[in-house]
Amino acid sequence: MPKATDIRIKSAVCSFEPVSFRVPLKFGGRVMDRFLLINVDVVVECRDGKRRASGLGSMPLGHLWAWPSATVPPDQTEAAMKLFVEESVELANDCPEFGHPIDLIYHLSAEYEHLGKQIASRLKLPETMPLLAELVAASPLDAAVHDAYGRALELNSYNTLSSKFMNFDLSEYLDASFKGEYLDQYTLRDPKPRMPLYHLVGALDALTDADIIQKANDGLPETLEQWIPYNGLTHFKIKLAGDNFEWDTQRVLAVESVTTAAQAKRGCPQWWYSLDFNEKCENAQYVVQLLKKIQSDSPSAYDRIQYIEQPTHRDLKGHPDQVMHEAAKLKPVVIDESLVDYDALLLCREMGYSGVALKACKGQTEALLMGAAAQKFGMFLCVQDLTCPGYSFLHSASLAARIPSIAAIEGNGRQFCPSGNKLFVKSFPGMFDIKDGTVETGLLTGNGLGF
């Protein structure tokens, strides 16, 4: 039966904000020193006509990560994704349906593939827009609808995921094994009070003073050994090359050496690493050999590795031989760039992936559904960042704080684009002024997405 709490989109508008980096970030062989921040404002109205509210979604456009292409230059992938943002917002403006945010976004997303193809054709691009790029471009709209829904009902959006509010159970969006189940079973009613913050060690990042090529001279730390006491860090994500075994090995060992010395000075006995290859490994055997080499050279560094992030190509169907069974016996191996829908999740399990990286930049709806499926299958879960500043980081953190098995949150906007956080530091000091290596996610209890 229709619910009085169902909403329809009354209006949606988007804008773009350029953000510059204080230092460049290198990942997967690409270097990023700026991006466009997408901001989407949505107004929704409940079916009863008595309740109306606005919501906001924000996310970096992220074309270098979402659409790395050998045939389409970065300026053209950025332009295409920007156009996709504008036209997906127009789709929302033309949507007459009432429903729960999950329903509305689920229906709108059915148009994304066609829209992506249309845009590629109009711009005369040699390839169509990948689904990941479409999800990233549409993610601020998705977030804004969820945010506005909670605000209209004067509830936190994570507390509107039960059968009282949702029109369909999870079998409508996933498969029959989820019959009778709703998202409230896979999310928390209150956010975790605090969560450890994962600090990114980019491939260009200086570990010590001797590594500095050019200082930013902006008052923030310039090296890893400076960042550790500055933020009280205990979790470190190490970007690796994936195609240079010696460099990757030495990079992990160097991080271990620098971190051990810095932690000893502050009396910190325990810390953790994750390793991110951004798909650059030729095969899973590279990962196995690297892990065994690290274990041989530095057992302590090996023991501190919590998980491995997407080591091989994102096209799982095109690379069926790149199975992760052997690597996953050593450490959890999580799918990231490949995770664009439920079919991809099922395929990654068959191929031996043992974990899932959720990202707010793929959409609030997608993250909630994939988070539920991963929990049901007993997979390792983490939430990763897209160098999110300000509002987009709060969104990512609120997602991590509401999914039970996620232990830490990545947030590197403070490292690379802290200018995007300035408007939020006073309102959420516990999220942006980091002293003990954690973020105060317990602050994210407001209506809508929590902030």
MARSE-212328 format. One record per residue (C-alpha): residue in three letters; x, y, z. Coordinates in steps of 0.1 Angstrom, whole numbers, plus 5000, padded with zeros to 4 digits. Layout:
N
alaXYZ ...
***
This chain:
451
met500050005000 pro501250364993 lys502750525024 ala502150875035 thr505850905041 asp506650845004 ile508251144987 arg508551284952 ile511251514939 lys509851874935 ser513152024922 ala516851944918 val519752174909 cys523452114906 ser526552324908 phe530352274905 glu533052394927 pro536752374918 val539052244945 ser542852264944 phe545252034962 arg548052154985 val550251864973 pro549651614944 leu548251264949 lys549450974929 phe547450654926 gly547350384899 gly549950564878 arg547850884877 val548551214894 met545751434907 asp546151794919 arg542651924916 phe539051824911 leu535551954906 leu533251914936 ile529651834926 asn526951984948 val523251884943 asp520352044961 val516951864961 val513551964974 val511151684981 glu507451664991 cys505651385010 arg502651214996 asp500351375022 gly501451725008 lys502051855043 arg505751785046 arg508451935024 ala512251965029 ser515452025011 gly518551805011 leu522151834999 gly524551594983 ser528251664976 met531051454960 pro534251504940 leu533651434903 gly536651184904 his537051124867 leu540651004870 trp539550724892 ala536150644878 trp537050664841 pro540750594834 ser540850564797 ala543550494771 thr541450664743 val539550944760 pro541751234774 pro541051334811 asp539551664801 gln536951494780 thr536051234806 glu535651514831 ala533451704807 ala531351404799 met530851324836 lys529951684843 leu527251664816 phe526051344831 val525551524864 glu523451794848 glu521351554828 ser520751304856 val519551604877 glu517051684849 leu515851324849 ala515151374886 asn513251694879 asp511051504854 cys510351214877 pro506651214888 glu506850914911 phe506350894948 gly508350644968 his511050584993 pro514550724983 ile515750364976 asp512850324951 leu513350664934 ile517050614929 tyr516650254919 his514250364891 leu516350664880 ser519450454878 ala517750234852 glu518250524829 tyr521950574836 glu523350334810 his521250484782 leu522150834793 gly525850754794 lys525750614759 gln523850924746 ile526451154761 ala529350964746 ser527650974712 arg526851344714 leu530451424724 lys531751184698 leu533850994723 pro535550664711 glu534050474741 thr530950494762 met530950604798 pro531650324823 leu529050244849 leu531450344877 ala531650694862 glu527850714860 leu527450614896 val530050874908 ala528351144888 ala524951054901 ser526051004937 pro525351364950 leu521751344937 asp521351004954 ala522651154987 ala520551464984 val517351264980 his518151055011 asp519051365030 ala515851545021 tyr513651245029 gly515051225065 arg514651605069 ala511051595057 leu510251325082 glu512351495109 leu514351165113 asn517851045107 ser517850885072 tyr519350565086 asn516350525108 thr513950525078 leu515150185064 ser512549955080 ser509349805066 lys507550105082 phe509150335056 met510350115027 asn507849985002 phe509649664993 asp511949425010 leu515549364998 ser514549084974 glu513249364951 tyr516749494946 leu518949194952 asp517548844950 ala515048604966 ser517448504995 phe516648855010 lys512948795011 gly511448965042 glu514649155050 tyr515049525051 leu518049755054 asp517349835091 gln518649475098 tyr522049575083 thr522449925097 leu522750075132 arg520150295148 asp522850515164 pro526350585148 lys529450445164 pro530750705188 arg534350715174 met536150545145 pro539850515136 leu540950735107 tyr542850575078 his545650805066 leu546650785030 val550350735021 gly550350834984 ala552950714960 leu554451064959 asp554151134996 ala557351215016 leu557950975045 thr560751185060 asp562351525055 ala564951365031 asp562051275007 ile560651625004 ile561051764968 gln559052084973 lys557352205005 ala553852315007 asn554752565035 asp551152595047 gly551652495083 leu550452135079 pro552751835081 glu554951775051 thr555851405058 leu554451085072 glu556651105103 gln555151455110 trp551551345103 ile551651065128 pro552051275160 tyr550051565145 asn546851355142 gly547751065166 leu547450815137 thr547150445140 his545850335105 phe547650385072 lys546650305037 ile549750265015 lys549450324977 leu551650084958 ala552650064921 gly551449714914 asp553949674885 asn557249724904 phe557849454929 glu561049594943 trp559549944947 asp556449804964 thr558349594988 gln560749874998 arg557850115001 val556049905026 leu559249835046 ala560050215045 val556650295058 glu557050035086 ser560450175096 val559250535097 thr556050455115 thr557750235140 ala560050515150 ala557350775152 gln555050545172 ala557750465196 lys558250835204 arg554550875213 gly554250535231 cys551850385206 pro552050005207 gln549649905179 trp548850025144 trp547549895111 tyr548149905073 ser546049845042 leu547649805007 asp546049954976 phe547349864942 asn544650044922 glu544349744898 lys547949764886 cys548949404894 glu549249174864 asn547848884884 ala547048774920 gln550348584922 tyr552048924924 val550148994956 val550948654971 gln554648694964 leu554649044977 leu552948945010 lys555348655014 lys558348875008 ile557049135033 gln556448855058 ser559948725053 asp561649065055 ser559449225082 pro557048995101 ser555749295121 ala554849485089 tyr553049175075 asp551049125108 arg549849485106 ile548349455071 gln544549445076 tyr543549395040 ile544449435003 glu542449654980 gln541549564943 pro544949444931 thr544049354895 his541849494867 arg538349614874 asp536949424845 leu536249094862 lys534448934832 gly537249034809 his539948884832 pro538348564845 asp541848414853 gln542648684879 val541148484908 met542048584944 his541548254963 glu545248204972 ala545748574981 ala542648585002 lys544048295023 leu546748535035 lys544748865039 pro541248985031 val541149104995 val538449364989 ile536749454956 asp536549834949 glu536549964914 ser534849654902 leu531949684926 val529249854905 asp526149634911 tyr524949314928 asp526049094898 ala529549224903 leu529449134940 leu528348774932 leu531048744905 cys533848874928 arg532848614955 glu533148334928 met536648474919 gly537848454955 tyr537448814967 ser536748805005 gly535749165011 val534049474998 ala535049834999 leu531950065001 lys532150414988 ala529650694992 cys530750814958 lys529050514942 gly525750634957 gln524050604991 thr521550354977 glu524250134961 ala526350144993 leu523450045015 leu522449754993 met525949624988 gly526649665025 ala523649455033 ala524649185008 ala528249175020 gln527149135056 lys524748855047 phe527648675029 gly530048725058 met532448935038 phe535049175052 leu533849535049 cys535549875048 val534550225037 gln536950405014 asp537350765004 leu537550964972 thr539551244987 cys536351385001 pro536351725017 gly533651885039 tyr530151765033 ser531251475012 phe533551345040 leu530751375066 his528551165042 ser531250895039 ala531850895076 ser528150865084 leu527850565061 ala530850395079 ala529450475113 arg526050305106 ile527349975092 pro528049735121 ser531149555109 ile533149845095 ala536049925119 ala537650235104 ile537050525080 glu539450665053 gly539551035051 asn542351215031 gly540751545023 arg542551695053 gln545851595037 phe545351695001 cys542551955000 pro541952095035 ser540552415020 gly537352225014 asn536952155051 lys537152515064 leu533352575065 phe532852265086 val535652265112 lys533752485137 ser530552285134 phe532151945135 pro535551985152 gly535651615162 met535451515125 phe538051755112 asp540351845141 ile541951505146 lys544151445177 asp543851085187 gly543650915153 thr539950895154 val536951085141 glu533951155164 thr531250995143 gly528851005172 leu528251365162 leu526451255131 thr522951215146 gly521051495130 asn518051465106 gly518751355071 leu522151195066 gly523151315100 phe524951655096 
***
